[in-house]
Amino acid sequence: MKTAAQLIADKKHKEVISIAPNRPVIDALIILAEYKIGALLVMDKDRMVGIFSERDYAREVVLKGKSSKVTTIEEVMTKNVLVGHGKDTFEKAMTVMTENHIRHLPIMDGHNVIGMLSLGDVAKEMIMYQRNLIKELEGYIKQ
């Protein structure tokens, strides 16, 4: 079973895509669209201080009638961020996400962010894992 770090290593875009907390929300939306992703880490220098997602935009900007051009990321970001660790299995990462109703999980190695997994990343890996397990079991049954 692959670890969270292995899943990140397998991703096309391994870089940690982030934004500073003092930037306007519109800048985050441009980055999300450019990279075709649903969330950004909010970094103050090398320290993660939050996460900004499409859900934050919908709930904290649109529904509250705020302007994405003047509202800063730190005003609307999620501050209490759940994280996974590089040595965690993808199954553990999936459990954390589903139990907490989140779609993006930053992965840490010590105090460093090494990447972010989406629910889609871990679901895809689960499907591959189950297919391989079925093949192994079919081979065992045929023996």
GIDA-V897575 format. One record per pair of residues at least 12 apart in sequence whose C-alpha atoms are under 10 Angstrom apart, sorted by the first residue. I is the first residue (numbers start at 1). GAP is how many residues later the second one is. Records with the same first field share a line. If there is no record, write none. Layout:
BEGIN
I->GAP ; GAP
END
This chain:
BEGIN
1->87 ; 88 ; 89 ; 90 ; 124 ; 125 ; 128
2->85 ; 86 ; 87 ; 88 ; 89 ; 120 ; 123 ; 124 ; 127
3->82 ; 83 ; 84 ; 85 ; 86 ; 87 ; 88 ; 89 ; 90
4->80 ; 81 ; 82 ; 83 ; 84 ; 85 ; 86 ; 87 ; 88 ; 89 ; 90 ; 101 ; 102 ; 103 ; 104 ; 110 ; 111 ; 112 ; 113 ; 117 ; 118
5->79 ; 80 ; 81 ; 82 ; 83 ; 84 ; 85 ; 102 ; 103 ; 104 ; 109 ; 110 ; 111 ; 112
6->80 ; 81 ; 82 ; 83 ; 84
7->79 ; 82 ; 83 ; 108 ; 109 ; 110 ; 114 ; 115 ; 118
8->78 ; 99 ; 106 ; 107 ; 108 ; 109 ; 113
9->105 ; 106
11->104 ; 105 ; 106 ; 110
13->22 ; 102
14->100 ; 101 ; 102
15->99 ; 100 ; 101
16->24 ; 25 ; 90 ; 97 ; 98 ; 99 ; 100
17->14 ; 15 ; 18 ; 20 ; 22 ; 23 ; 24 ; 25 ; 26 ; 98 ; 99
18->13 ; 14 ; 21 ; 22 ; 23 ; 24 ; 25 ; 26 ; 30 ; 32 ; 33 ; 34
19->12 ; 21 ; 22 ; 23 ; 24 ; 25 ; 26 ; 29 ; 31 ; 32 ; 33 ; 54
20->20 ; 21 ; 22 ; 23 ; 24 ; 25 ; 28 ; 29 ; 30 ; 52 ; 53 ; 54
21->20 ; 21 ; 22 ; 23 ; 24 ; 27 ; 28 ; 29 ; 30 ; 31 ; 51 ; 52 ; 53 ; 54 ; 55 ; 56
22->20 ; 21 ; 22 ; 49 ; 50 ; 51 ; 52 ; 53
23->19 ; 46 ; 47 ; 48 ; 49 ; 50 ; 51
24->43 ; 44 ; 45 ; 46 ; 47 ; 48 ; 49 ; 50 ; 51
25->27 ; 32 ; 36 ; 42 ; 43 ; 44 ; 45 ; 46 ; 47 ; 48 ; 49 ; 50 ; 51 ; 52
26->31 ; 41 ; 42 ; 43 ; 44 ; 45 ; 46 ; 47
27->41 ; 42 ; 45 ; 46
28->12 ; 13 ; 14 ; 24 ; 25 ; 26 ; 29 ; 40 ; 44 ; 45
29->23 ; 24 ; 25 ; 28 ; 39
32->20 ; 21 ; 22
37->16 ; 17 ; 67 ; 81
38->14 ; 15 ; 16 ; 17 ; 65 ; 66 ; 80
39->12 ; 13 ; 14 ; 15 ; 16 ; 17 ; 64 ; 65 ; 66 ; 77 ; 79
40->12 ; 13 ; 14 ; 37 ; 64 ; 66 ; 76
41->12 ; 36 ; 37 ; 40 ; 63 ; 64 ; 65 ; 72 ; 74 ; 75
42->31 ; 32 ; 35 ; 36 ; 37
43->70
46->65 ; 66 ; 67
47->64 ; 65 ; 66
48->31 ; 33 ; 58 ; 63 ; 64 ; 65
49->25 ; 28 ; 29 ; 30 ; 31 ; 32
50->23 ; 24 ; 26 ; 27 ; 28 ; 29 ; 30 ; 31 ; 32
51->22 ; 23 ; 25 ; 26 ; 27 ; 28 ; 29 ; 30 ; 31 ; 53 ; 54 ; 55
52->21 ; 22 ; 24 ; 25 ; 26 ; 27 ; 52
53->23 ; 24 ; 25 ; 49 ; 50 ; 51
55->22 ; 23 ; 47 ; 48
56->17 ; 20 ; 21 ; 22
57->16 ; 19 ; 20
59->17
60->15 ; 16 ; 17 ; 18
61->14 ; 15
81->23 ; 24 ; 25
82->14 ; 15 ; 18 ; 20 ; 22 ; 23 ; 24 ; 25
83->13 ; 14 ; 21 ; 22 ; 23 ; 24 ; 25 ; 30 ; 33 ; 34
84->12 ; 13 ; 21 ; 22 ; 23 ; 24 ; 25 ; 29 ; 31 ; 32 ; 33
85->20 ; 21 ; 22 ; 23 ; 24 ; 25 ; 26 ; 27 ; 28 ; 29 ; 30
86->20 ; 21 ; 22 ; 23 ; 24 ; 27 ; 28 ; 29
87->20 ; 21 ; 22
88->19 ; 20
89->33
90->27 ; 31 ; 32 ; 33 ; 35 ; 36
91->31 ; 32 ; 34 ; 35
92->30
93->12 ; 13 ; 14 ; 24 ; 25 ; 26 ; 29
94->23 ; 24 ; 25 ; 26 ; 27 ; 28 ; 29 ; 32
95->24 ; 27
97->20 ; 21 ; 22 ; 25
98->21
101->18
102->16 ; 17
103->14 ; 15 ; 16 ; 17 ; 18
104->12 ; 13 ; 14 ; 15 ; 16 ; 17
105->12 ; 13 ; 14
106->12
END
